[in-house]
Amino acid sequence: MEKKKMPIGIEDFAKLRTNNFYYVDKSGMIKELLSNWGEVNLFTRPRRFGKSMNMSMLKYFFEIGTDKSLFDGLAISVETELCEKYMGQYPVISVSLKGIEGANYNVARSMAVDVINEEARRLSFLLESPRLIPSEKELLSRLMDKEMEDGSLVSSLRNLTELLAKHYGKKVIVLIDEYDVPLAKANECGYYHEMIRLIRGIFHQALKTNSNLEFAVLTGCLRVSKESIFTGLNNPKMYTLLETECDEQFGFTDAEVQKMLAYYDLSEYYELTKEWYDGYKIGRANVYNPWDVINWCNQLLTNPNKVPKSYWANSSGNEEVQKFIQKMGDGVTKTQIERLISGDTVQKRIEEQLTYDTMYSSVENMWSLLYATGYLTQSETPVGNLVRLTIPNTEVRSIFRDYVLQLFEKNIAQDGETVAAFCEALKDGNAVEVERMFTALMKNTVSVRDTAVRKEFKESFYHGLLLGVLGFKDGWSVDSNRESGAGYYDIAIEIEEEEIGIIIEVKYARNAQFEKECEKALRQIRDNDYTAELKEDGMRTLLKYGIACYKSQCKVAVEREVCMAEQ
């Protein structure tokens, strides 16, 4: 039987359910939402955690005229009384603000008008409604006009609820997806306060004392403070990362991931999937990043030899981590970053109500931002707003590592004298001086501690530090992780003018077992004949380095081999 397709980039619930896509059932959210009842409900989750798909599901469940068969076989379908009372029983307004990313306010405002235009056109059947008088139909026509005035834009959602309620004789459900994307872009481009006024005005009109509103659901990445945007709303119900309600409804649980892997005959990749993409704790639930899991499984179906990579991380610029790493020494200690990268925890006070214009204004806010955006997660049940934070998985840990290495390279680039001296010692086979200088360089950056993080990750970190130094040496050919002999070396260097070839194997010396790891590295070079390619390229002097690293220390061992020129 043909397997279901992977839903890469699919956010429309009906399209997914009717076109043979694999679906992880999150319809239990409907029951939880109705049981916990709030007139205005806000779900905050990191990007790519299924917010848009869940909002689409809500639309298709509640909207009058829906295809009820879309929910056949799902968890919500067994709740017969609830389905009879709510399924297909309400007019729905559904808008997404994720596309409002203008470079200036006028462009962003025009995009907001487009969003309202599109929803008004979807509801254009109201123009034929016998229950609406001509002036009300004219109001709807104005909401389809691209030249919409400010007053019409601010009151647009409220006016749509009024028209729908009058047509159907029922109160209206309002769904607003990614409500804070326009604020994030506005803050980035310098028109934040103008955008705040616009969004606040729209929300105030649509969500406060609106007699035509049944309830509203909003999603976003951050819980923007009440004073900033939710002014006047009567206690909106917040579903944040710390809340236990609906904690399994965004992200994939371990059981759901195992079921997906088994369905596609990929169960052998379970441990690798868990290491790379699990680790998020929301409320009491432990969940995987769904975007990662779907993309990873899709890649494995086309190439079983694929290695994991950062799908979620590569879908944005990771500005939050970059700015955080840049704060090292300016409120963020090297020790804190070392503990995080090594898989340990730090305890911080989390402020869930942020504003985009202040999120980088203090280190305290940045900790909260990293938590809200998914770069950090809670490792245990919080005590009030004191949360023990950790990096969730290997994917995100790699993001932190890469930015640490970038900062290291930036600092190294400003010290050409040290780079030259280090490379000269390396070329001369001076193990003592290489050891002394590399140790000095490591003390000025982050190291890796002995924790549960895999040895391979630690070795790749120190490997990256070495490449960061060698990358600034002119005239040297430096390769990394290439095949030679019977395996893949860490680093190979060719100095053609002097016919010198260098092979470096980096090891992590757990518990400071430097000599043991250095010998292991040299033996690996010999046994796998890593110098084969260097010999083929005419290198006559071969230097084989075993470098063992532990925290901010290293030990260097070297073997020299001189190849006789062919007669």
VEXDREN-411998 format. One line per field, with one value per residue (C-alpha): y, z, x; residue number from 1. Coordinates in Angstrom, 2 decimals. Layout:
<rs>
Y (Y,...)
Z (Z,...)
X (X,...)
i (NUM,...)
</rs>
This chain:
<rs>
Y (0.00,3.47,5.41,8.79,11.81,13.91,17.27,19.52,23.11,22.11,24.37,23.87,21.20,20.27,19.94,17.69,15.49,15.08,14.60,11.60,13.46,12.03,13.76,13.72,14.04,17.24,17.44,16.89,20.59,21.35,19.62,21.17,24.64,24.37,22.80,25.55,28.25,31.75,34.57,35.50,32.72,33.23,30.32,31.17,28.63,28.76,29.05,25.89,24.17,23.65,26.84,27.53,23.94,23.94,27.23,25.82,22.78,25.02,26.90,23.72,22.30,25.26,26.95,26.62,24.46,22.55,19.08,17.05,14.01,15.79,14.72,11.09,8.82,11.64,11.87,14.56,12.39,10.18,13.24,12.94,15.35,18.02,17.54,17.83,21.05,22.78,21.21,23.34,25.57,28.96,31.70,32.06,34.85,33.49,35.69,35.18,38.10,36.15,37.83,41.38,41.99,45.35,47.24,50.37,51.20,52.13,48.83,46.89,48.74,47.90,44.25,44.41,45.81,42.88,40.44,42.07,42.29,38.58,37.61,40.01,38.45,35.00,36.25,38.05,35.82,38.30,40.73,38.53,38.20,39.13,39.99,42.78,46.22,48.14,50.20,47.03,45.52,48.75,48.35,44.91,46.32,48.90,46.08,44.69,48.02,48.33,52.06,51.38,54.29,53.94,53.96,51.13,49.09,49.44,48.44,45.83,42.64,44.02,44.99,41.54,39.95,42.24,41.34,37.60,37.60,39.40,37.06,33.83,34.97,33.50,34.86,34.64,32.88,34.93,33.23,35.34,33.41,34.72,37.95,39.21,38.79,42.39,43.62,41.68,43.08,46.59,46.50,45.32,48.08,51.00,51.56,49.56,52.18,52.87,49.16,48.73,51.45,49.77,46.24,47.49,49.38,46.36,44.07,46.63,46.91,43.20,41.57,43.98,44.13,42.84,41.49,39.53,37.58,33.96,33.60,34.32,32.32,33.94,32.40,33.94,33.44,35.92,36.99,40.70,42.51,43.42,47.07,47.05,45.39,43.72,46.90,46.70,43.03,41.21,38.69,36.90,33.24,32.54,29.19,29.84,27.39,27.11,26.19,22.57,23.03,21.96,21.20,18.23,19.93,21.72,19.66,15.87,13.58,10.68,8.19,10.18,10.22,6.51,5.84,7.99,6.33,2.88,3.80,4.72,1.79,4.18,2.91,2.26,6.05,6.64,7.32,9.68,11.50,11.87,13.17,15.82,16.99,16.09,17.82,20.58,20.74,22.54,22.45,18.82,17.49,16.52,17.17,17.12,19.96,18.87,20.79,18.94,15.51,15.86,17.15,14.56,11.67,13.02,13.15,9.59,8.33,9.63,8.83,6.41,7.44,11.03,12.47,14.80,18.53,21.73,22.15,24.42,26.46,27.08,28.49,31.79,33.94,32.81,36.45,35.70,33.33,35.56,38.57,36.40,35.04,38.58,39.47,37.12,39.13,41.83,40.25,36.72,34.78,32.34,29.77,30.04,29.42,26.55,24.91,25.22,23.92,21.01,19.96,21.41,23.89,27.45,28.84,32.14,34.23,34.14,37.13,35.85,39.31,40.99,43.73,43.54,46.93,45.87,42.19,42.93,45.78,43.60,40.22,39.17,39.81,37.89,34.78,35.03,35.57,32.48,30.47,31.80,31.23,27.63,27.99,27.10,24.97,24.08,21.02,20.50,21.85,25.60,27.21,30.23,32.06,30.63,28.21,25.86,26.29,23.97,23.63,21.14,19.01,18.56,20.71,23.81,23.06,23.18,26.69,27.89,26.16,27.73,31.25,30.70,29.61,32.63,34.95,33.11,33.53,37.21,37.70,35.61,37.72,40.72,38.95,38.10,37.91,35.06,33.18,33.45,32.25,29.31,28.20,28.51,26.23,23.78,23.73,23.18,20.22,22.12,20.27,22.16,25.57,24.42,23.15,26.37,28.67,26.67,26.49,30.27,30.76,28.41,30.30,33.31,31.45,28.90,25.33,22.13,20.36,16.71,16.14,13.93,15.57,13.03,12.88,13.47,16.84,17.87,16.83,18.72,21.83,21.80,20.78,23.98,26.10,24.77,25.42,28.94,29.61,27.85,29.60,32.84,31.42,32.54,30.14,26.96,24.46,23.33,20.50,18.97,15.67,14.25,10.67,9.52,6.02,3.89,6.64,10.32,12.60,15.62,18.21,18.01,20.83,21.10,23.67,23.20,25.47,23.56,20.17,19.83,17.92,17.99,15.66,16.57,14.25,15.90,13.96,14.91,13.86,12.94,13.40,14.92,11.65,13.59,11.08,8.25,10.29,11.71,8.20,7.07,9.93,9.11,5.41,6.27,8.32,5.44,2.62,4.42,5.75,9.29,10.64,8.69,11.69,14.00,11.57,11.35,15.16,15.17,16.20,15.01,15.99,14.64,15.84,13.75,15.55,14.06,16.88,16.02,18.73,18.97,22.14,24.94,22.69,20.57,18.15,17.87,14.92,14.83,12.27,13.24,11.17,12.04,10.54,9.81,11.40,8.91,8.13)
Z (0.00,-0.89,2.11,2.99,1.82,4.22,4.88,4.11,4.35,4.45,6.78,5.46,7.47,4.72,2.11,4.41,5.28,1.73,-0.17,1.54,3.78,7.09,10.02,13.68,15.42,17.47,17.47,21.22,21.40,20.54,23.63,25.87,24.47,25.09,28.53,29.70,28.11,27.70,25.69,24.33,24.24,23.39,22.60,22.59,21.02,19.13,15.36,13.33,16.20,14.39,15.32,11.82,11.27,14.56,13.73,10.38,12.18,14.48,11.50,9.75,12.93,13.99,10.71,9.39,6.27,7.09,5.75,8.91,7.36,7.76,11.41,10.87,12.86,14.85,18.63,18.66,16.68,19.71,21.62,20.00,22.29,21.86,18.07,17.83,19.82,18.19,14.90,11.97,14.21,14.12,11.67,11.72,10.87,10.24,9.45,9.55,10.19,9.39,5.98,7.36,7.15,5.45,5.37,6.52,8.09,4.88,3.24,6.37,6.62,2.99,3.77,6.70,4.34,1.99,4.84,5.58,1.86,1.46,4.38,3.25,-0.21,1.36,3.07,0.00,0.00,2.60,-0.26,-1.19,2.36,2.76,6.40,5.64,4.64,1.78,4.10,5.72,2.33,1.43,4.62,3.45,0.03,1.69,3.48,0.05,-1.07,-1.13,-0.42,3.03,5.46,8.92,10.66,8.49,8.99,12.78,12.99,10.20,12.28,14.55,11.53,10.00,13.25,13.21,9.61,10.14,13.39,11.75,8.74,10.78,13.99,15.89,17.60,15.77,16.45,15.58,14.81,14.50,13.64,14.26,15.73,16.70,13.39,12.32,15.66,15.27,11.78,12.85,15.69,13.31,10.78,13.11,13.05,16.13,17.88,14.78,14.36,18.04,17.74,14.70,16.14,19.52,17.82,15.79,18.84,21.05,18.57,17.81,21.16,23.87,24.80,21.39,21.80,18.56,19.71,20.86,21.57,19.96,19.61,18.87,18.34,18.44,19.50,22.37,24.91,24.26,27.49,28.27,28.60,25.12,23.06,25.08,26.84,28.17,27.39,30.24,31.46,28.25,28.88,28.27,27.14,27.53,27.64,31.41,31.36,31.50,29.54,25.90,26.55,24.14,21.35,19.77,18.95,18.67,21.70,21.90,21.21,18.12,16.78,17.35,15.55,12.57,12.32,12.48,9.77,7.38,8.44,9.99,13.59,13.48,13.44,16.67,18.95,16.43,15.95,19.70,20.19,17.50,17.67,21.06,24.39,24.54,27.72,27.53,30.73,31.79,28.25,26.58,22.84,19.63,17.13,14.49,11.61,12.19,12.51,9.32,7.28,8.71,7.94,4.44,3.86,5.13,2.73,-0.22,1.19,4.15,4.53,5.35,8.57,10.74,10.13,11.37,9.57,12.16,12.74,9.02,8.67,10.32,11.00,14.65,15.62,19.23,19.77,17.89,20.07,23.20,22.36,21.61,25.19,26.56,29.08,29.11,31.47,30.07,31.61,29.74,32.40,31.69,27.97,28.68,30.94,28.33,25.42,27.58,28.30,31.80,33.16,34.45,36.60,35.54,36.32,33.26,32.30,30.03,29.18,26.88,24.32,21.08,21.61,24.96,24.38,23.85,26.34,29.19,29.63,31.80,28.90,26.54,28.73,28.59,24.83,24.23,26.30,24.51,21.06,21.71,21.89,25.58,27.40,30.98,32.36,35.34,36.90,37.53,40.94,40.25,37.44,38.36,35.55,35.17,31.53,29.17,25.44,24.23,21.75,19.45,16.70,18.88,20.64,17.22,16.71,19.94,19.05,15.59,16.94,19.59,16.83,14.71,17.63,18.19,14.52,14.67,17.61,15.99,12.83,14.89,16.13,13.06,15.07,17.24,14.23,12.50,15.55,16.11,12.48,12.53,15.57,13.88,10.71,12.72,14.64,17.91,20.00,23.20,21.61,19.73,23.03,24.89,22.27,21.59,25.35,25.57,22.69,24.26,27.54,25.72,24.49,25.60,26.42,26.77,30.08,31.01,30.80,28.92,25.54,23.13,22.75,19.00,19.62,21.99,19.53,16.70,18.89,19.42,15.79,14.91,17.11,15.30,11.91,13.09,13.64,10.53,8.30,8.53,7.39,3.84,1.47,3.26,1.79,4.66,4.30,6.86,7.18,3.85,2.94,2.80,3.20,5.08,6.74,7.17,8.79,10.93,9.38,6.62,5.64,2.60,2.49,-1.13,-1.32,1.49,0.65,4.21,4.94,8.30,9.60,12.79,14.73,17.56,20.61,23.69,26.80,29.27,32.85,31.56,30.12,27.77,27.07,26.39,23.87,22.15,21.59,20.39,17.87,16.54,16.30,14.32,11.87,11.42,11.24,8.70,6.65,6.72,5.17,1.91,0.07,1.29,-0.07,-3.41,-3.60,-3.17,0.48,1.68,5.33,7.14,10.60,12.41,15.33,18.05,19.96,23.07,24.60,27.94,29.05,28.33,28.27,25.64,25.13,21.82,20.54,17.18,14.96,12.04,8.89,6.05,2.66,0.33,-3.11,-5.90,-7.92)
X (0.00,1.24,2.54,1.09,3.06,5.10,3.34,6.32,5.08,1.38,-0.60,-4.13,-5.93,-8.41,-5.66,-3.68,-6.67,-7.94,-4.66,-3.12,-0.67,0.51,-1.21,-0.25,-3.60,-3.84,-7.64,-7.62,-6.79,-10.44,-11.77,-9.11,-9.78,-13.52,-13.07,-10.71,-12.87,-11.59,-13.13,-9.70,-7.08,-3.42,-1.06,2.64,4.97,8.29,8.19,7.52,5.72,2.43,0.59,-0.77,-1.90,-3.79,-5.47,-6.53,-7.92,-9.97,-11.38,-12.51,-13.99,-16.13,-17.08,-20.61,-20.70,-17.53,-16.87,-17.33,-15.67,-12.32,-12.41,-13.36,-11.11,-9.49,-9.52,-12.20,-14.61,-15.33,-16.57,-19.99,-21.84,-19.18,-19.13,-22.91,-22.86,-19.86,-18.78,-19.89,-22.00,-20.25,-19.31,-15.52,-13.12,-9.62,-6.62,-2.89,-0.54,2.64,2.99,3.01,6.75,7.10,10.39,8.55,5.20,3.41,4.34,3.37,0.05,-0.65,0.03,-2.37,-5.02,-4.36,-5.03,-8.39,-9.21,-8.62,-10.85,-13.57,-13.49,-13.81,-16.95,-18.27,-21.37,-22.65,-23.23,-26.20,-27.49,-31.18,-30.47,-28.01,-29.18,-27.47,-25.25,-23.94,-23.16,-21.41,-19.36,-18.25,-17.36,-15.13,-13.31,-12.42,-10.95,-7.15,-7.48,-8.92,-8.79,-7.26,-10.62,-11.92,-8.74,-8.80,-12.46,-12.29,-12.39,-15.09,-17.18,-16.79,-18.01,-21.04,-21.93,-21.46,-23.43,-26.33,-26.35,-26.24,-27.89,-24.93,-21.87,-18.56,-15.25,-12.15,-8.82,-5.66,-2.51,1.05,-0.25,3.20,5.06,4.24,5.61,8.86,9.43,8.44,10.95,13.66,12.91,12.25,8.48,7.53,5.42,3.33,2.64,1.80,-0.83,-2.35,-2.46,-3.66,-6.46,-7.58,-7.51,-9.25,-12.10,-12.47,-11.78,-12.93,-16.63,-17.62,-21.15,-20.82,-17.75,-18.14,-14.44,-11.07,-7.86,-4.50,-1.09,2.34,5.92,6.00,3.45,3.67,2.89,-0.70,0.20,1.68,-1.04,-3.79,-4.82,-8.37,-8.98,-10.66,-8.10,-7.15,-6.37,-2.70,-1.34,2.39,5.29,4.91,1.21,0.07,-3.18,-2.81,0.86,0.91,-1.04,1.94,5.00,5.18,5.25,7.66,4.85,3.79,7.36,7.81,4.53,5.59,9.00,7.41,4.87,7.69,9.93,12.42,12.40,16.15,16.65,14.70,17.68,19.26,15.95,15.55,19.09,18.74,15.12,13.60,14.13,11.51,9.48,6.13,4.11,4.44,4.89,8.16,7.95,9.95,10.20,7.62,9.23,12.49,10.94,8.90,11.84,14.22,11.87,11.32,15.08,15.53,12.86,14.89,18.35,18.69,22.35,21.48,22.89,20.81,21.04,19.46,16.14,14.49,17.63,18.07,14.55,15.55,18.57,18.95,19.48,18.53,21.46,23.87,23.10,23.25,26.73,27.89,26.94,29.62,31.58,28.90,26.39,26.57,29.44,31.64,30.79,27.06,27.56,29.96,27.40,24.66,26.74,27.90,24.31,24.12,21.56,21.39,18.59,17.05,14.01,11.75,9.63,6.88,5.53,8.03,7.86,9.81,11.40,12.92,13.73,17.44,17.60,18.88,20.51,17.57,15.18,17.45,17.27,13.48,13.58,15.73,13.27,10.19,11.67,12.75,16.53,16.35,13.81,12.99,14.77,12.47,9.30,9.77,9.49,7.32,9.05,12.45,13.21,16.16,17.12,18.96,19.59,16.97,18.93,21.91,20.42,20.12,23.40,25.05,23.64,25.23,28.51,28.62,28.14,30.81,33.19,32.24,33.05,36.33,37.25,36.37,38.73,41.46,41.26,42.37,45.51,47.55,50.78,49.46,48.12,51.49,53.40,51.04,51.29,55.08,55.27,52.87,55.00,58.20,56.76,57.21,54.61,55.44,54.85,51.72,50.34,51.19,49.69,46.54,45.87,46.26,43.83,41.27,41.32,39.87,36.81,34.25,35.29,33.28,32.72,32.36,28.62,26.18,26.88,28.37,32.15,31.82,30.20,32.99,35.66,33.98,33.97,37.75,38.16,36.27,38.55,41.62,40.08,39.26,42.97,44.22,41.69,43.65,46.98,47.70,49.38,48.36,45.88,43.65,41.11,38.80,36.93,38.06,38.80,42.40,43.78,41.26,39.23,38.41,40.98,40.10,42.45,45.06,47.41,49.67,52.47,53.44,56.49,58.20,56.66,55.36,52.18,50.38,47.68,45.82,43.52,41.57,40.37,38.38,40.30,37.56,38.73,41.98,43.36,45.62,48.40,45.96,43.97,47.04,48.38,44.96,44.93,48.40,47.56,44.43,46.51,48.96,46.41,44.21,47.11,45.72,48.92,48.34,46.89,49.65,52.27,50.48,50.55,54.35,54.66,58.10,57.99,54.93,53.88,51.27,49.62,47.48,45.81,43.78,41.54,39.80,38.00,40.52,43.57,45.25,48.09,49.93,51.95,53.71,55.39,57.64,58.07,60.42,59.61,62.51,62.23,61.61,64.70)
i (1,2,3,4,5,6,7,8,9,10,11,12,13,14,15,16,17,18,19,20,21,22,23,24,25,26,27,28,29,30,31,32,33,34,35,36,37,38,39,40,41,42,43,44,45,46,47,48,49,50,51,52,53,54,55,56,57,58,59,60,61,62,63,64,65,66,67,68,69,70,71,72,73,74,75,76,77,78,79,80,81,82,83,84,85,86,87,88,89,90,91,92,93,94,95,96,97,98,99,100,101,102,103,104,105,106,107,108,109,110,111,112,113,114,115,116,117,118,119,120,121,122,123,124,125,126,127,128,129,130,131,132,133,134,135,136,137,138,139,140,141,142,143,144,145,146,147,148,149,150,151,152,153,154,155,156,157,158,159,160,161,162,163,164,165,166,167,168,169,170,171,172,173,174,175,176,177,178,179,180,181,182,183,184,185,186,187,188,189,190,191,192,193,194,195,196,197,198,199,200,201,202,203,204,205,206,207,208,209,210,211,212,213,214,215,216,217,218,219,220,221,222,223,224,225,226,227,228,229,230,231,232,233,234,235,236,237,238,239,240,241,242,243,244,245,246,247,248,249,250,251,252,253,254,255,256,257,258,259,260,261,262,263,264,265,266,267,268,269,270,271,272,273,274,275,276,277,278,279,280,281,282,283,284,285,286,287,288,289,290,291,292,293,294,295,296,297,298,299,300,301,302,303,304,305,306,307,308,309,310,311,312,313,314,315,316,317,318,319,320,321,322,323,324,325,326,327,328,329,330,331,332,333,334,335,336,337,338,339,340,341,342,343,344,345,346,347,348,349,350,351,352,353,354,355,356,357,358,359,360,361,362,363,364,365,366,367,368,369,370,371,372,373,374,375,376,377,378,379,380,381,382,383,384,385,386,387,388,389,390,391,392,393,394,395,396,397,398,399,400,401,402,403,404,405,406,407,408,409,410,411,412,413,414,415,416,417,418,419,420,421,422,423,424,425,426,427,428,429,430,431,432,433,434,435,436,437,438,439,440,441,442,443,444,445,446,447,448,449,450,451,452,453,454,455,456,457,458,459,460,461,462,463,464,465,466,467,468,469,470,471,472,473,474,475,476,477,478,479,480,481,482,483,484,485,486,487,488,489,490,491,492,493,494,495,496,497,498,499,500,501,502,503,504,505,506,507,508,509,510,511,512,513,514,515,516,517,518,519,520,521,522,523,524,525,526,527,528,529,530,531,532,533,534,535,536,537,538,539,540,541,542,543,544,545,546,547,548,549,550,551,552,553,554,555,556,557,558,559,560,561,562,563,564,565,566,567)
</rs>
